[in-house]
């Protein structure tokens, strides 16, 4: 259980690129099979009788994916972070943002933990190590219906057990081990943007960048992004945080408040948080960033810190998150992964 390999780059974003440039890798032949006790998701076909008496073939995995989507918010955490970072009209990310790619990989691990696919390895000796350096394992290999999540889930299922920080590093391509370079995920930002196009949030256009044309993805549904901004401002500026029911955060969604706290912390790590705070005055923005620092400190440890905020913002958050955790005692190993991901974000040089 070693800590993450490479030192994070310093600065509030380095030489970023438009959405299309995100160097990441596909599954490598070098991965070894592990002894995970998971079911085989091989092709299978079921049949049901139609109205005219003919049998209709269907893949039961499609049914499970539809059921999965009905229980989840419309956007994944990765899509929310990308949406916050995109320029509304231009449709691409800041050229100077060098942190978002790494943060997006962290969001993949967060999302898998929230969906009950991965958890910390149940080993009492793990407590000798910091949360980020503890091994994770697949506990449910059922497909989520989200391509990036399923790709990462398959890699984790087929590989040796590794720590949270190792997985985020490997999926980001930050390794000197050539045998593991294939764990790097390819074209994450572009694939997320295309997913948002499919969901009607973005649209695709062609823009000329000096000598070449590139696909960009301006915002098509401004209401979706504004709802996301409101949620961020709600958490970071209101004394009492109340999250209203919406398709982006359904009332029956598990861990609604904890999930929102993690989204805010991930946006901070990805250097896109300020995009949600642009309507605030200077002092209000500074208080919002100070509140984010407190949230990151409280929720990057396990068990989560439950201290009240010093500035009075989000005074009810410790209680409501504690209630959410209390209702899911059997999922504490999954929530430990959540804390570990946030602790990895605290290591980013841009936040130090």
C-alpha positions as a Python dict, from the first residue, in 0.01 Angstrom:
ca = {
    (1, 'X'): (0, 0, 0),
    (2, 'X'): (216, 283, -123),
    (3, 'X'): (116, 645, -151),
    (4, 'X'): (59, 813, -484),
    (5, 'X'): (355, 812, -716),
    (6, 'X'): (397, 1154, -869),
    (7, 'X'): (395, 1495, -704),
    (8, 'X'): (96, 1703, -814),
    (9, 'X'): (171, 2003, -1035),
    (10, 'X'): (164, 2340, -858),
    (11, 'X'): (-55, 2630, -960),
    (12, 'X'): (-418, 2712, -1018),
    (13, 'X'): (-411, 2512, -1338),
    (14, 'X'): (-134, 2470, -1591),
    (15, 'X'): (-145, 2439, -1968),
    (16, 'X'): (-496, 2310, -2007),
    (17, 'X'): (-658, 2234, -2341),
    (18, 'X'): (-1001, 2238, -2501),
    (19, 'X'): (-1220, 1944, -2411),
    (20, 'X'): (-1086, 1714, -2682),
    (21, 'X'): (-729, 1696, -2552),
    (22, 'X'): (-722, 1461, -2257),
    (23, 'X'): (-450, 1200, -2294),
    (24, 'X'): (-570, 882, -2126),
    (25, 'X'): (-531, 496, -2202),
    (26, 'X'): (-734, 191, -2274),
    (27, 'X'): (-735, -146, -2102),
    (28, 'X'): (-391, -304, -2103),
    (29, 'X'): (-303, -665, -2163),
    (30, 'X'): (-65, -641, -1871),
    (31, 'X'): (-344, -643, -1614),
    (32, 'X'): (-355, -952, -1399),
    (33, 'X'): (-667, -1141, -1298),
    (34, 'X'): (-762, -1121, -933),
    (35, 'X'): (-960, -1351, -709),
    (36, 'X'): (-1258, -1115, -661),
    (37, 'X'): (-1574, -1303, -578),
    (38, 'X'): (-1784, -1136, -846),
    (39, 'X'): (-2032, -1270, -1094),
    (40, 'X'): (-1961, -1315, -1463),
    (41, 'X'): (-2136, -1056, -1679),
    (42, 'X'): (-2112, -1257, -2000),
    (43, 'X'): (-2367, -1218, -2281),
    (44, 'X'): (-2704, -1371, -2207),
    (45, 'X'): (-3050, -1351, -2360),
    (46, 'X'): (-3392, -1380, -2200),
    (47, 'X'): (-3728, -1403, -2370),
    (48, 'X'): (-4076, -1274, -2295),
    (49, 'X'): (-4404, -1332, -2475),
    (50, 'X'): (-4534, -1050, -2693),
    (51, 'X'): (-4899, -960, -2751),
    (52, 'X'): (-4912, -1165, -3072),
    (53, 'X'): (-4769, -1476, -2908),
    (54, 'X'): (-4418, -1432, -3047),
    (55, 'X'): (-4122, -1440, -2812),
    (56, 'X'): (-3925, -1118, -2774),
    (57, 'X'): (-3554, -1144, -2695),
    (58, 'X'): (-3391, -896, -2460),
    (59, 'X'): (-3070, -861, -2263),
    (60, 'X'): (-3153, -852, -1889),
    (61, 'X'): (-2851, -628, -1834),
    (62, 'X'): (-3036, -355, -2024),
    (63, 'X'): (-3319, -383, -1773),
    (64, 'X'): (-3081, -355, -1477),
    (65, 'X'): (-2911, -51, -1633),
    (66, 'X'): (-3249, 119, -1678),
    (67, 'X'): (-3336, 47, -1316),
    (68, 'X'): (-2996, 187, -1212),
    (69, 'X'): (-3053, 513, -1403),
    (70, 'X'): (-3397, 560, -1250),
    (71, 'X'): (-3241, 565, -902),
    (72, 'X'): (-2953, 800, -984),
    (73, 'X'): (-2934, 1175, -1059),
    (74, 'X'): (-2945, 1277, -1423),
    (75, 'X'): (-2578, 1382, -1419),
    (76, 'X'): (-2282, 1196, -1274),
    (77, 'X'): (-2040, 1384, -1051),
    (78, 'X'): (-1784, 1386, -1336),
    (79, 'X'): (-2038, 1549, -1567),
    (80, 'X'): (-2124, 1810, -1305),
    (81, 'X'): (-1757, 1907, -1264),
    (82, 'X'): (-1701, 1925, -1640),
    (83, 'X'): (-2018, 2133, -1683),
    (84, 'X'): (-1900, 2381, -1419),
    (85, 'X'): (-1567, 2414, -1598),
    (86, 'X'): (-1698, 2467, -1951),
    (87, 'X'): (-1735, 2819, -2086),
    (88, 'X'): (-2107, 2857, -2157),
    (89, 'X'): (-2088, 3003, -2509),
    (90, 'X'): (-1743, 2893, -2625),
    (91, 'X'): (-1795, 2532, -2516),
    (92, 'X'): (-1444, 2446, -2399),
    (93, 'X'): (-1243, 2445, -2077),
    (94, 'X'): (-996, 2709, -1972),
    (95, 'X'): (-660, 2663, -2143),
    (96, 'X'): (-491, 2719, -1806),
    (97, 'X'): (-673, 2450, -1607),
    (98, 'X'): (-431, 2164, -1550),
    (99, 'X'): (-609, 2009, -1251),
    (100, 'X'): (-947, 1905, -1387),
    (101, 'X'): (-828, 1583, -1551),
    (102, 'X'): (-693, 1447, -1222),
    (103, 'X'): (-1001, 1559, -1029),
    (104, 'X'): (-1230, 1387, -1281),
    (105, 'X'): (-1056, 1054, -1213),
    (106, 'X'): (-1117, 1110, -844),
    (107, 'X'): (-1484, 1170, -922),
    (108, 'X'): (-1501, 833, -1100),
    (109, 'X'): (-1387, 660, -779),
    (110, 'X'): (-1631, 872, -574),
    (111, 'X'): (-1921, 786, -803),
    (112, 'X'): (-1845, 412, -790),
    (113, 'X'): (-1838, 428, -410),
    (114, 'X'): (-2168, 618, -389),
    (115, 'X'): (-2327, 363, -624),
    (116, 'X'): (-2216, 74, -405),
    (117, 'X'): (-1975, -81, -655),
    (118, 'X'): (-1651, -50, -456),
    (119, 'X'): (-1550, -30, -91),
    (120, 'X'): (-1240, -42, 125),
    (121, 'X'): (-1092, -387, 165),
    (122, 'X'): (-1220, -527, 494),
    (123, 'X'): (-883, -571, 659),
    (124, 'X'): (-832, -450, 1019),
    (125, 'X'): (-466, -379, 946),
    (126, 'X'): (-566, -112, 692),
    (127, 'X'): (-600, 140, 976),
    (128, 'X'): (-222, 156, 997),
    (129, 'X'): (-230, 351, 672),
    (130, 'X'): (-384, 687, 577),
    (131, 'X'): (-727, 650, 405),
    (132, 'X'): (-586, 735, 62),
    (133, 'X'): (-333, 451, 88),
    (134, 'X'): (-582, 179, 181),
    (135, 'X'): (-677, -84, -76),
    (136, 'X'): (-1020, -86, -239),
    (137, 'X'): (-1209, -381, -384),
    (138, 'X'): (-1508, -441, -610),
    (139, 'X'): (-1814, -554, -415),
    (140, 'X'): (-2069, -536, -698),
    (141, 'X'): (-1971, -560, -1065),
    (142, 'X'): (-2318, -483, -1201),
    (143, 'X'): (-2287, -235, -1488),
    (144, 'X'): (-2399, 120, -1415),
    (145, 'X'): (-2489, 217, -1772),
    (146, 'X'): (-2231, 498, -1762),
    (147, 'X'): (-1945, 408, -1996),
    (148, 'X'): (-1658, 560, -1798),
    (149, 'X'): (-1778, 414, -1470),
    (150, 'X'): (-1815, 70, -1625),
    (151, 'X'): (-1470, 87, -1784),
    (152, 'X'): (-1311, 176, -1451),
    (153, 'X'): (-1515, -90, -1271),
    (154, 'X'): (-1396, -362, -1510),
    (155, 'X'): (-1034, -256, -1460),
    (156, 'X'): (-1070, -272, -1083),
    (157, 'X'): (-1239, -610, -1105),
    (158, 'X'): (-965, -763, -1320),
    (159, 'X'): (-660, -614, -1149),
    (160, 'X'): (-476, -663, -824),
    (161, 'X'): (-611, -469, -528),
    (162, 'X'): (-465, -119, -509),
    (163, 'X'): (-514, 193, -301),
    (164, 'X'): (-744, 485, -375),
    (165, 'X'): (-454, 717, -456),
    (166, 'X'): (-293, 453, -679),
    (167, 'X'): (-611, 410, -881),
    (168, 'X'): (-656, 784, -931),
    (169, 'X'): (-291, 817, -1034),
    (170, 'X'): (-308, 523, -1275),
    (171, 'X'): (-633, 634, -1439),
    (172, 'X'): (-470, 977, -1484),
    (173, 'X'): (-161, 822, -1645),
    (174, 'X'): (65, 937, -1362),
    (175, 'X'): (296, 639, -1324),
    (176, 'X'): (653, 550, -1409),
    (177, 'X'): (557, 182, -1430),
    (178, 'X'): (529, 99, -1801),
    (179, 'X'): (348, -224, -1714),
    (180, 'X'): (59, -17, -1575),
    (181, 'X'): (40, 263, -1831),
    (182, 'X'): (-260, 89, -1986),
    (183, 'X'): (-476, 175, -1686),
    (184, 'X'): (-488, 534, -1808),
    (185, 'X'): (-842, 626, -1918),
    (186, 'X'): (-862, 774, -2267),
    (187, 'X'): (-1042, 1092, -2375),
    (188, 'X'): (-1233, 1137, -2049),
    (189, 'X'): (-1330, 1502, -2100),
    (190, 'X'): (-1444, 1452, -2458),
    (191, 'X'): (-1644, 1143, -2368),
    (192, 'X'): (-1810, 1323, -2077),
    (193, 'X'): (-1894, 1615, -2304),
    (194, 'X'): (-2053, 1382, -2560),
    (195, 'X'): (-2252, 1221, -2280),
    (196, 'X'): (-2382, 1565, -2183),
    (197, 'X'): (-2477, 1622, -2548),
    (198, 'X'): (-2676, 1296, -2543),
    (199, 'X'): (-2852, 1414, -2226),
    (200, 'X'): (-2947, 1745, -2389),
    (201, 'X'): (-2727, 1961, -2164),
    (202, 'X'): (-2468, 2055, -2428),
    (203, 'X'): (-2461, 2079, -2806),
    (204, 'X'): (-2174, 2021, -3048),
    (205, 'X'): (-2023, 2291, -3269),
    (206, 'X'): (-1704, 2335, -3471),
    (207, 'X'): (-1467, 2617, -3382),
    (208, 'X'): (-1148, 2724, -3553),
    (209, 'X'): (-839, 2731, -3332),
    (210, 'X'): (-568, 2899, -3539),
    (211, 'X'): (-482, 2631, -3798),
    (212, 'X'): (-731, 2359, -3715),
    (213, 'X'): (-1099, 2299, -3643),
    (214, 'X'): (-1207, 2142, -3316),
    (215, 'X'): (-1538, 2021, -3179),
    (216, 'X'): (-1665, 2235, -2893),
    (217, 'X'): (-1966, 2185, -2669),
    (218, 'X'): (-2153, 2505, -2573),
    (219, 'X'): (-2427, 2487, -2310),
    (220, 'X'): (-2767, 2404, -2461),
    (221, 'X'): (-2967, 2375, -2137),
    (222, 'X'): (-2873, 2678, -1929),
    (223, 'X'): (-3118, 2574, -1658),
    (224, 'X'): (-2915, 2262, -1577),
    (225, 'X'): (-2596, 2458, -1520),
    (226, 'X'): (-2773, 2730, -1323),
    (227, 'X'): (-2930, 2468, -1095),
    (228, 'X'): (-2581, 2331, -1033),
    (229, 'X'): (-2446, 2679, -953),
    (230, 'X'): (-2735, 2744, -714),
    (231, 'X'): (-2664, 2421, -530),
    (232, 'X'): (-2297, 2515, -489),
    (233, 'X'): (-2385, 2864, -362),
    (234, 'X'): (-2645, 2715, -129),
    (235, 'X'): (-2385, 2494, 40),
    (236, 'X'): (-2120, 2767, 61),
    (237, 'X'): (-2323, 3076, 155),
    (238, 'X'): (-2640, 2975, 343),
    (239, 'X'): (-2658, 2928, 719),
    (240, 'X'): (-2907, 2645, 675),
    (241, 'X'): (-2853, 2428, 367),
    (242, 'X'): (-3172, 2296, 207),
    (243, 'X'): (-3139, 2092, -113),
    (244, 'X'): (-3457, 2096, -318),
    (245, 'X'): (-3581, 1796, -513),
    (246, 'X'): (-3488, 1798, -883),
    (247, 'X'): (-3395, 1557, -1161),
    (248, 'X'): (-3032, 1643, -1085),
    (249, 'X'): (-3070, 1559, -714),
    (250, 'X'): (-3381, 1343, -656),
    (251, 'X'): (-3542, 1351, -313),
    (252, 'X'): (-3502, 973, -273),
    (253, 'X'): (-3132, 975, -365),
    (254, 'X'): (-2910, 823, -98),
    (255, 'X'): (-2648, 1053, 57),
    (256, 'X'): (-2789, 1369, -107),
    (257, 'X'): (-2607, 1610, 123),
    (258, 'X'): (-2282, 1416, 144),
    (259, 'X'): (-2279, 1378, -233),
    (260, 'X'): (-2326, 1753, -276),
    (261, 'X'): (-2043, 1827, -32),
    (262, 'X'): (-1817, 1595, -234),
    (263, 'X'): (-1917, 1767, -559),
    (264, 'X'): (-1824, 2106, -413),
    (265, 'X'): (-1488, 1974, -290),
    (266, 'X'): (-1419, 1812, -629),
    (267, 'X'): (-1501, 2140, -806),
    (268, 'X'): (-1252, 2311, -574),
    (269, 'X'): (-984, 2054, -655),
    (270, 'X'): (-1059, 2085, -1028),
    (271, 'X'): (-1023, 2466, -1016),
    (272, 'X'): (-1377, 2524, -1145),
    (273, 'X'): (-1546, 2626, -820),
    (274, 'X'): (-1506, 2998, -888),
    (275, 'X'): (-1726, 2960, -1199),
    (276, 'X'): (-2021, 2893, -967),
    (277, 'X'): (-1938, 3190, -743),
    (278, 'X'): (-1897, 3459, -1009),
    (279, 'X'): (-2215, 3643, -901),
    (280, 'X'): (-2086, 3688, -544),
    (281, 'X'): (-1890, 3986, -420),
    (282, 'X'): (-1523, 3955, -331),
    (283, 'X'): (-1575, 3905, 43),
    (284, 'X'): (-1855, 3653, -11),
    (285, 'X'): (-1632, 3456, -249),
    (286, 'X'): (-1351, 3452, 6),
    (287, 'X'): (-1591, 3322, 272),
    (288, 'X'): (-1714, 3056, 29),
    (289, 'X'): (-1359, 2935, -37),
    (290, 'X'): (-1287, 2931, 337),
    (291, 'X'): (-1600, 2722, 388),
    (292, 'X'): (-1483, 2480, 117),
    (293, 'X'): (-1150, 2443, 297),
    (294, 'X'): (-1338, 2351, 614),
    (295, 'X'): (-1559, 2100, 433),
    (296, 'X'): (-1257, 1938, 269),
    (297, 'X'): (-1080, 1910, 605),
    (298, 'X'): (-1388, 1762, 778),
    (299, 'X'): (-1482, 1507, 512),
    (300, 'X'): (-1135, 1392, 404),
    (301, 'X'): (-1102, 1193, 728),
    (302, 'X'): (-1284, 882, 844),
    (303, 'X'): (-1501, 889, 1044),
    (304, 'X'): (-1610, 1224, 906),
    (305, 'X'): (-1540, 1530, 1120),
    (306, 'X'): (-1862, 1655, 1277),
    (307, 'X'): (-1753, 1990, 1413),
    (308, 'X'): (-1971, 2297, 1354),
    (309, 'X'): (-1842, 2557, 1111),
    (310, 'X'): (-1667, 2860, 1256),
    (311, 'X'): (-1838, 3109, 1025),
    (312, 'X'): (-2196, 2991, 1073),
    (313, 'X'): (-2235, 2879, 709),
    (314, 'X'): (-2394, 2538, 661),
    (315, 'X'): (-2460, 2501, 1032),
    (316, 'X'): (-2694, 2206, 973),
    (317, 'X'): (-2459, 2010, 745),
    (318, 'X'): (-2282, 1805, 1016),
    (319, 'X'): (-2618, 1687, 1150),
    (320, 'X'): (-2783, 1600, 817),
    (321, 'X'): (-2473, 1419, 688),
    (322, 'X'): (-2447, 1231, 1018),
    (323, 'X'): (-2811, 1123, 977),
    (324, 'X'): (-2740, 1004, 622),
    (325, 'X'): (-2442, 801, 741),
    (326, 'X'): (-2640, 666, 1037),
    (327, 'X'): (-2902, 523, 800),
    (328, 'X'): (-2632, 331, 611),
    (329, 'X'): (-2427, 156, 879),
    (330, 'X'): (-2369, -136, 641),
    (331, 'X'): (-2204, 98, 389),
    (332, 'X'): (-1932, 246, 607),
    (333, 'X'): (-1655, 80, 400),
    (334, 'X'): (-1794, 255, 90),
    (335, 'X'): (-1802, 589, 270),
    (336, 'X'): (-1443, 532, 379),
    (337, 'X'): (-1355, 536, 7),
    (338, 'X'): (-1533, 872, -22),
    (339, 'X'): (-1320, 1016, 259),
    (340, 'X'): (-1007, 873, 96),
    (341, 'X'): (-1085, 1040, -238),
    (342, 'X'): (-1128, 1377, -70),
    (343, 'X'): (-800, 1327, 116),
    (344, 'X'): (-630, 1274, -222),
    (345, 'X'): (-773, 1609, -333),
    (346, 'X'): (-614, 1777, -30),
    (347, 'X'): (-273, 1671, -164),
    (348, 'X'): (-314, 1877, -480),
    (349, 'X'): (-51, 2149, -475),
    (350, 'X'): (-300, 2409, -598),
    (351, 'X'): (-494, 2366, -270),
    (352, 'X'): (-194, 2372, -36),
}
